[in-house]
Amino acid sequence: MKTTRFVTSVVKTAQEQTPQMPWARGTRRAAFIAKRKGALELRKTA
């Protein structure tokens, strides 16, 4: 009984939330990488 309730809640949560797919985060990831590269350039010149 306890296991059934747990599994049911896990399945319900999984259906409610949509995980972020790797290809959907391209813009955000590109911005982060650009920011990081800019920080590296500043360190090199300083």
C-alpha positions in Angstrom: 0.0 0.0 0.0 2.7 2.4 1.0 4.8 1.6 -2.2 1.7 2.1 -4.4 1.1 5.6 -2.9 4.8 6.5 -3.4 4.9 5.3 -7.0 1.6 7.1 -7.8 3.0 10.4 -6.4 6.2 10.0 -8.4 4.3 9.4 -11.6 2.0 12.3 -10.9 4.9 14.7 -10.3 6.7 13.5 -13.4 3.7 14.2 -15.5 3.2 17.7 -14.1 6.8 18.8 -14.5 8.4 19.1 -17.9 12.2 18.5 -17.8 14.3 20.9 -19.8 15.8 19.2 -22.8 19.4 19.8 -23.7 18.6 21.4 -27.1 16.1 23.8 -25.5 18.8 25.5 -23.3 21.0 26.6 -26.2 20.4 30.3 -25.9 20.9 30.4 -22.1 24.0 28.2 -22.4 25.5 30.3 -25.1 25.0 33.5 -23.1 26.7 31.8 -20.1 29.6 30.7 -22.2 30.0 34.2 -23.7 30.0 35.7 -20.3 32.6 33.3 -19.0 34.8 33.9 -22.1 34.5 37.7 -21.5 35.6 37.2 -17.9 38.6 35.1 -19.1 39.6 37.9 -21.5 39.5 40.5 -18.7 41.8 38.3 -16.6 44.3 37.9 -19.4 44.6 41.7 -19.9 44.8 42.6 -16.2 
